[in-house]
Amino acid sequence: MCKSVLEHYVNKSWLNQINILEFALKILIAKTVVSIHANFKNVIVTYATAKN
């Protein structure tokens, strides 16, 4: 009984940690994409103004 409860708890906490990591990873990817997009826009603007 005690062992199965412990295993269940360990499995649950592992799943929670994985979910948290996945969430953090998604945020990180989103932030990276946004910053790359912003930098890309700046580069295009700079290039366009430099050409004119």
C-alpha positions in Angstrom: 0.0 0.0 0.0 2.6 2.5 1.1 4.9 1.6 -1.8 2.2 2.1 -4.4 1.2 5.5 -2.9 4.8 6.5 -2.9 5.3 5.4 -6.5 2.1 7.2 -7.5 3.3 10.4 -5.8 6.7 10.1 -7.5 5.1 9.6 -10.9 2.8 12.5 -10.3 5.6 14.9 -9.3 7.7 13.7 -12.3 4.8 14.4 -14.6 4.3 17.9 -13.0 8.0 18.6 -13.5 7.9 17.6 -17.1 4.8 19.8 -17.6 6.5 22.7 -16.0 9.7 22.2 -18.2 7.5 21.9 -21.3 5.7 25.1 -20.4 9.0 26.9 -19.7 10.4 25.6 -23.0 7.4 26.9 -24.9 7.7 30.3 -23.3 11.4 30.4 -24.2 10.7 29.4 -27.8 8.0 32.0 -28.1 10.3 34.7 -26.7 13.1 33.7 -29.0 10.7 33.7 -32.0 9.4 37.2 -31.1 12.9 38.6 -30.6 14.1 37.1 -33.9 11.1 38.6 -35.6 11.7 42.0 -34.1 15.4 41.9 -35.1 14.5 40.7 -38.6 12.1 43.7 -38.9 14.8 46.1 -37.8 17.2 44.6 -40.3 14.7 45.0 -43.1 14.0 48.6 -42.1 17.7 49.4 -41.9 18.3 47.8 -45.2 15.4 49.7 -46.8 16.5 53.0 -45.5 20.1 52.4 -46.4 19.1 51.6 -50.0 17.1 54.9 -50.4 
